[in-house]
Amino acid sequence: MSFPTSAYLRTATSRAKSDVANKLVSMFLHDLSRKICSSLDLGITGARYAEAVEAAFGGKCCYCGQPLERDRTAVEHLDGMNRFRLGLHIPGNVILACKRCNGEKRRDDQLDQLTLAEYGWESFLSHDSTRCAAACNTCRYWRLVWPDAGKRAEAMKSARQRIAAFRAQYPASLHWSRGARTFLRQTVDSLYRACQEFAIGQIRKTVDEAFSSLSEDVGKQVAPLVPEEAPATRRVPTP
């Protein structure tokens, strides 16, 4: 069977419209988070918070426990900052993970409804190959990290407990996070739809104007390509 080139190209084209709205939702959550941090008089960039993260996770990925490397580390939002998880950039929700775990967790973060746990991070660490379909990619990922089932279950449980203990140090942040999940769903969904509609309408309008202007300018500057006639060959008389 050949590679589905056409399907991949269609996916990339349609995804671009959603990316615009998702980015604006993320901006909204970031701006809201700044106001919350200001009200708490506690941010995530100060030395005190960095020390707390270091003390809890010891320079290791919060999920798989592997040592972090400078070029392979991601800022991790335990509750993803998107319209499904409604996570905030506030203390207790921002730590560090390896890029591999950060990327794998996105499958849970992008689900409308979680079935394994209440939070995205907790759901990610609940894919123990006992509760999902055999084809689950996240379960497969954890089997690659910890092939032994007993060690895998223990390591995932330990990671969940470590993260829960860290988050418990920030009760005010947890209060705001619960409020966001309870009261912001409709607001963010409306913002997402409005951003999509605006982006699509504005892009179409601008594209039409740009195409019209570009067609006119290009038509003036570029002459149509007409094949040149080959020069007639001159016969030389035979002596």
C-alpha positions as CSV (number, residue, x, y, z in Angstrom):
1,M,0.0,0.0,0.0
2,S,1.4,3.4,-1.0
3,F,1.8,6.3,1.5
4,P,-1.4,8.4,1.9
5,T,0.2,11.6,0.6
6,S,-3.1,13.3,-0.2
7,A,-4.6,12.6,3.2
8,Y,-1.6,14.1,5.0
9,L,-1.7,17.3,2.8
10,R,-5.4,17.8,3.5
11,T,-4.8,17.4,7.2
12,A,-2.1,20.0,7.2
13,T,-4.3,22.5,5.3
14,S,-7.3,22.1,7.6
15,R,-5.2,22.2,10.8
16,A,-3.9,25.7,10.0
17,K,-7.4,27.3,10.7
18,S,-7.6,25.6,14.2
19,D,-4.0,26.5,15.0
20,V,-4.9,30.2,14.9
21,A,-7.8,29.8,17.4
22,N,-5.8,27.5,19.6
23,K,-3.0,30.1,19.8
24,L,-5.4,32.9,20.8
25,V,-6.9,30.6,23.5
26,S,-3.4,30.0,24.8
27,M,-2.7,33.8,24.9
28,F,-6.0,34.3,26.8
29,L,-5.0,31.7,29.4
30,H,-1.5,33.2,29.7
31,D,-2.8,36.7,30.3
32,L,-5.3,35.4,32.8
33,S,-2.5,33.6,34.6
34,R,-0.4,36.8,34.9
35,K,-3.3,38.5,36.7
36,I,-3.7,35.4,39.0
37,C,0.0,35.3,39.8
38,S,0.0,39.0,40.6
39,S,-2.9,38.5,43.0
40,L,-1.0,35.6,44.7
41,D,2.2,37.5,44.8
42,L,3.9,34.4,43.6
43,G,5.3,33.6,40.1
44,I,7.1,30.8,38.4
45,T,10.2,32.7,37.4
46,G,11.6,33.5,40.8
47,A,14.3,31.5,42.6
48,R,11.9,30.3,45.3
49,Y,9.7,28.5,42.8
50,A,12.7,27.0,40.9
51,E,14.1,25.7,44.2
52,A,10.7,24.0,44.9
53,V,10.7,22.3,41.5
54,E,14.2,21.2,42.0
55,A,13.5,19.8,45.5
56,A,10.5,17.9,44.2
57,F,11.9,16.4,41.1
58,G,15.7,16.7,41.4
59,G,16.5,17.8,37.9
60,K,14.6,14.8,36.4
61,C,11.6,14.5,34.1
62,C,8.4,14.7,36.3
63,Y,7.0,11.7,34.4
64,C,9.6,9.2,33.4
65,G,12.2,10.2,36.0
66,Q,15.1,10.4,33.5
67,P,17.7,13.2,34.0
68,L,16.8,16.3,32.1
69,E,19.1,17.6,29.3
70,R,19.4,21.2,28.2
71,D,18.3,20.7,24.6
72,R,15.7,18.0,25.4
73,T,13.7,19.7,28.2
74,A,10.2,21.3,27.9
75,V,8.3,23.6,30.2
76,E,5.4,21.3,31.2
77,H,1.9,22.4,32.2
78,L,0.4,19.6,34.2
79,D,-3.0,20.7,33.2
80,G,-2.5,21.5,29.5
81,M,-3.1,25.2,28.4
82,N,-5.8,24.5,25.9
83,R,-9.6,24.7,25.6
84,F,-10.0,21.1,26.8
85,R,-7.8,21.1,30.0
86,L,-8.0,24.9,30.7
87,G,-4.6,24.8,32.5
88,L,-3.0,28.0,33.8
89,H,0.6,29.2,33.8
90,I,0.7,29.5,37.6
91,P,2.6,27.9,40.5
92,G,1.8,24.2,41.0
93,N,1.0,23.7,37.3
94,V,4.3,24.5,35.7
95,I,7.3,22.1,36.0
96,L,9.8,20.5,33.7
97,A,9.6,17.3,31.6
98,C,11.7,15.7,28.9
99,K,10.5,16.6,25.4
100,R,9.5,13.0,24.7
101,C,7.1,12.8,27.6
102,N,5.8,16.3,26.9
103,G,4.9,15.3,23.4
104,E,3.3,12.0,24.3
105,K,1.1,13.6,26.9
106,R,-0.5,15.8,24.3
107,R,-2.8,12.9,23.3
108,D,-4.5,13.1,26.7
109,D,-4.4,16.9,26.8
110,Q,-6.3,17.0,23.5
111,L,-9.2,14.8,24.6
112,D,-12.5,16.5,25.2
113,Q,-13.3,14.1,28.1
114,L,-10.8,12.1,30.1
115,T,-11.7,8.5,31.1
116,L,-8.7,7.4,33.1
117,A,-8.4,10.3,35.6
118,E,-9.5,13.8,36.4
119,Y,-6.4,15.7,35.2
120,G,-4.4,15.4,32.0
121,W,-1.1,14.7,33.8
122,E,-2.8,12.0,36.0
123,S,-4.5,10.4,32.9
124,F,-1.1,10.3,31.1
125,L,0.4,8.4,34.1
126,S,-2.6,6.0,34.2
127,H,-2.0,4.3,30.9
128,D,-0.7,1.1,32.4
129,S,-1.9,-1.3,29.7
130,T,-4.7,-2.7,31.8
131,R,-7.5,-0.2,31.0
132,C,-7.1,0.8,27.4
133,A,-7.5,-0.9,24.0
134,A,-4.5,-2.9,22.8
135,A,-3.7,-0.2,20.1
136,C,-3.4,2.6,22.7
137,N,-0.2,4.6,21.7
138,T,0.3,6.0,25.2
139,C,0.2,2.6,26.8
140,R,2.7,1.5,24.2
141,Y,4.9,4.4,25.0
142,W,5.1,3.5,28.7
143,R,5.8,-0.2,27.8
144,L,8.8,1.0,25.9
145,V,9.9,3.1,28.9
146,W,9.4,0.4,31.5
147,P,9.0,-3.1,29.8
148,D,8.4,-4.9,33.1
149,A,4.7,-4.6,34.0
150,G,5.4,-4.6,37.8
151,K,8.1,-1.9,37.6
152,R,6.0,0.2,35.2
153,A,3.0,0.2,37.6
154,E,5.2,1.1,40.5
155,A,7.0,3.9,38.7
156,M,3.8,5.4,37.4
157,K,2.2,5.4,40.8
158,S,5.3,7.0,42.3
159,A,5.3,9.7,39.7
160,R,1.6,10.5,40.4
161,Q,2.2,10.7,44.1
162,R,5.2,13.0,43.6
163,I,3.3,15.4,41.4
164,A,0.3,15.4,43.7
165,A,2.5,16.2,46.7
166,F,4.2,19.0,44.7
167,R,0.8,20.5,43.7
168,A,-0.4,20.3,47.3
169,Q,2.1,23.0,48.2
170,Y,0.1,25.5,46.3
171,P,-3.5,25.4,47.5
172,A,-4.4,28.9,46.3
173,S,-3.2,27.9,42.8
174,L,-5.3,24.7,42.9
175,H,-8.3,26.8,43.9
176,W,-7.9,29.0,40.9
177,S,-7.3,26.0,38.6
178,R,-10.5,24.3,39.8
179,G,-12.4,27.6,39.2
180,A,-11.1,27.8,35.7
181,R,-12.2,24.3,34.8
182,T,-15.6,25.0,36.4
183,F,-16.5,28.4,35.1
184,L,-14.3,29.1,32.0
185,R,-15.4,26.2,29.7
186,Q,-18.2,28.1,28.0
187,T,-16.1,31.3,27.8
188,V,-13.2,29.6,26.2
189,D,-15.3,27.6,23.8
190,S,-17.0,30.8,22.7
191,L,-13.6,32.5,22.3
192,Y,-12.3,29.6,20.3
193,R,-15.3,29.6,17.9
194,A,-15.2,33.5,17.5
195,C,-11.4,33.4,16.8
196,Q,-12.0,30.7,14.2
197,E,-14.8,32.6,12.5
198,F,-12.9,35.8,12.5
199,A,-9.6,34.2,11.3
200,I,-11.4,32.4,8.4
201,G,-13.4,35.5,7.4
202,Q,-10.5,37.9,7.6
203,I,-8.1,35.6,5.9
204,R,-10.5,35.0,3.0
205,K,-11.1,38.7,2.6
206,T,-7.4,39.5,2.7
207,V,-6.5,36.6,0.4
208,D,-9.1,37.9,-2.2
209,E,-7.7,41.4,-2.0
210,A,-4.1,40.2,-2.2
211,F,-4.7,37.9,-5.1
212,S,-6.5,40.6,-7.0
213,S,-3.7,43.1,-6.4
214,L,-0.9,40.5,-7.1
215,S,-2.6,39.3,-10.3
216,E,-2.7,42.9,-11.6
217,D,0.9,43.6,-10.6
218,V,2.2,40.4,-12.0
219,G,0.3,40.8,-15.2
220,K,2.0,44.2,-15.8
221,Q,5.5,43.0,-15.0
222,V,5.7,39.5,-16.5
223,A,5.1,39.1,-20.2
224,P,3.3,35.9,-21.2
225,L,5.7,33.1,-22.1
226,V,5.5,32.6,-25.9
227,P,7.7,30.0,-27.5
228,E,10.3,31.6,-29.7
229,E,10.3,30.5,-33.3
230,A,13.5,28.7,-34.4
231,P,15.6,30.8,-36.8
232,A,15.3,29.6,-40.4
233,T,18.3,27.5,-41.5
234,R,20.1,28.8,-44.5
235,R,21.1,26.4,-47.1
236,V,24.6,26.6,-48.3
237,P,24.9,25.8,-52.0
238,T,26.9,22.7,-52.7
239,P,30.0,23.5,-54.8
